[in-house]
Amino acid sequence: MDRSLLNLIGAILLLEIGSGLQGVLIPIRAELAGFPAQIIGIIGSLHCVGFLVGCLRLPAMIRRVGHVRCFSALSAIAASATLIYAN
């Protein structure tokens, strides 16, 4: 297997681990901040909806700009979203 492909798969693995941890941490943090249970449920549901929409739109994006650019752009968006949650 090509070395660059292994690097890409490793980076995706790290991003997915981080996403899974966010899926657990965000509701816990929202509970500590005093959000109502309905709002916490909506936040969790929208997180999953965003993941689904991304999975559906990603193949066209990869065909248009390539996997490296697509990965870089979406990684930057994911990192920015994580920083926004911290506020």
C-alpha positions as CSV (number, residue, x, y, z in Angstrom):
1,M,0.0,0.0,0.0
2,D,1.3,3.5,-0.8
3,R,2.8,5.4,2.1
4,S,0.7,8.6,1.4
5,L,-2.5,6.6,1.5
6,L,-1.5,5.1,4.9
7,N,-0.8,8.6,6.2
8,L,-4.2,9.8,5.0
9,I,-5.9,6.8,6.6
10,G,-4.0,7.5,9.9
11,A,-5.1,11.2,9.8
12,I,-8.7,10.2,9.2
13,L,-8.5,7.8,12.1
14,L,-7.3,10.5,14.4
15,L,-10.1,12.9,13.2
16,E,-12.7,10.2,13.8
17,I,-11.5,9.5,17.3
18,G,-11.7,13.2,18.0
19,S,-15.2,13.4,16.5
20,G,-16.3,10.5,18.7
21,L,-14.9,12.2,21.8
22,Q,-16.7,15.4,20.8
23,G,-19.9,13.4,20.6
24,V,-19.5,12.5,24.2
25,L,-18.0,15.6,25.6
26,I,-20.4,18.2,24.1
27,P,-23.5,16.8,25.8
28,I,-21.7,16.4,29.1
29,R,-20.4,20.0,28.9
30,A,-23.8,21.3,27.9
31,E,-25.3,19.6,31.0
32,L,-22.7,21.2,33.2
33,A,-23.5,24.6,31.6
34,G,-27.2,24.1,32.5
35,F,-28.7,23.6,29.1
36,P,-32.2,21.9,29.0
37,A,-32.3,18.3,28.0
38,Q,-34.2,19.2,24.8
39,I,-31.5,21.5,23.6
40,I,-28.8,19.0,24.4
41,G,-30.7,16.4,22.3
42,I,-31.1,18.9,19.4
43,I,-27.3,19.6,19.5
44,G,-26.5,15.9,19.4
45,S,-29.0,15.3,16.6
46,L,-27.6,18.2,14.5
47,H,-24.1,16.9,15.0
48,C,-25.2,13.6,13.5
49,V,-27.1,15.3,10.7
50,G,-24.0,17.3,9.8
51,F,-22.0,14.1,9.6
52,L,-24.6,12.5,7.3
53,V,-24.8,15.6,5.0
54,G,-21.0,15.6,4.8
55,C,-20.9,11.9,3.9
56,L,-23.4,12.5,1.1
57,R,-21.7,15.6,-0.4
58,L,-18.1,14.4,0.0
59,P,-17.8,12.2,-3.1
60,A,-18.7,15.1,-5.5
61,M,-16.3,17.4,-3.6
62,I,-13.4,14.8,-3.9
63,R,-14.1,14.4,-7.6
64,R,-14.0,18.1,-8.1
65,V,-10.9,19.2,-6.1
66,G,-9.1,16.0,-5.0
67,H,-8.8,14.1,-1.8
68,V,-5.8,16.1,-0.4
69,R,-7.4,19.5,-0.8
70,C,-10.8,18.2,0.4
71,F,-9.2,16.6,3.5
72,S,-7.2,19.8,4.3
73,A,-10.3,22.1,4.0
74,L,-12.6,19.9,6.0
75,S,-9.9,19.3,8.7
76,A,-9.6,23.1,9.1
77,I,-13.4,23.4,9.4
78,A,-13.5,20.7,12.0
79,A,-10.8,22.3,14.0
80,S,-12.5,25.7,13.8
81,A,-15.8,24.1,15.0
82,T,-14.1,22.6,17.9
83,L,-12.7,26.0,18.9
84,I,-16.1,27.6,18.6
85,Y,-17.5,25.0,21.1
86,A,-14.9,26.1,23.6
87,N,-16.5,29.6,23.9
